[in-house]
Amino acid sequence: MHTLSGLQDQQRLPEFQALFPDPDMGRCFDLLRIERLQVDPQTGDVRINLNDPNQMELFRRYEGLRGWLRGFFTAMNAFGLVADRNVTKGTKEKEWMPWIYSYCRSNPKDNVVNAALELAKALSSKTP
């Protein structure tokens, strides 16, 4: 059995398309476009102009990524990749996206799957 803490650099995922459904947003550099959305840091609510097709597209991708992260962390818990099967340690989704953006700004050539793995490592090291 692999554990999250046991992942080595050679086990990082160079190819993400099998795991991430939106190839246009699979790379960190591309994902940073959705950071332009106005998100309330307290509530996580997104403010968009419903008449702006660009904002609507970014919002669709934002929600898609949030949903994908939920599923990814659920799968990690289900497969026991962390000892207590609690990757997120009670954090809220609104806390995940700023971390992902920060990671992607520092690693623009990396992909979303690796960003999620690094976030999972950071979260799983927290005490609930």
C-alpha angles and dihedrals in degrees: 000000000000119000126204092242089052095060111119128200092258089057093058111114114253093180117051105170094095090056104032116059099203109064091183090064100032096100121072093233091057094043092059089073090076091058086080090076115104106243122178104233092209100050104017090233115151120222113210139160104242090205094058110088092197092056091045090053092048090048091052090052092045092053090043091055093046090051091046091051090051090052094043092053091044089054091048089053093045093051093046097242089153122046097239094038090235109112097166098046094210095307118145127240090244087066094053100061098058088050091050091049091050092049092048093049088054094042107030094161093054124089136245095253091058090045089054091048091052091048089050090052091050093047096044091056090060122096111237 
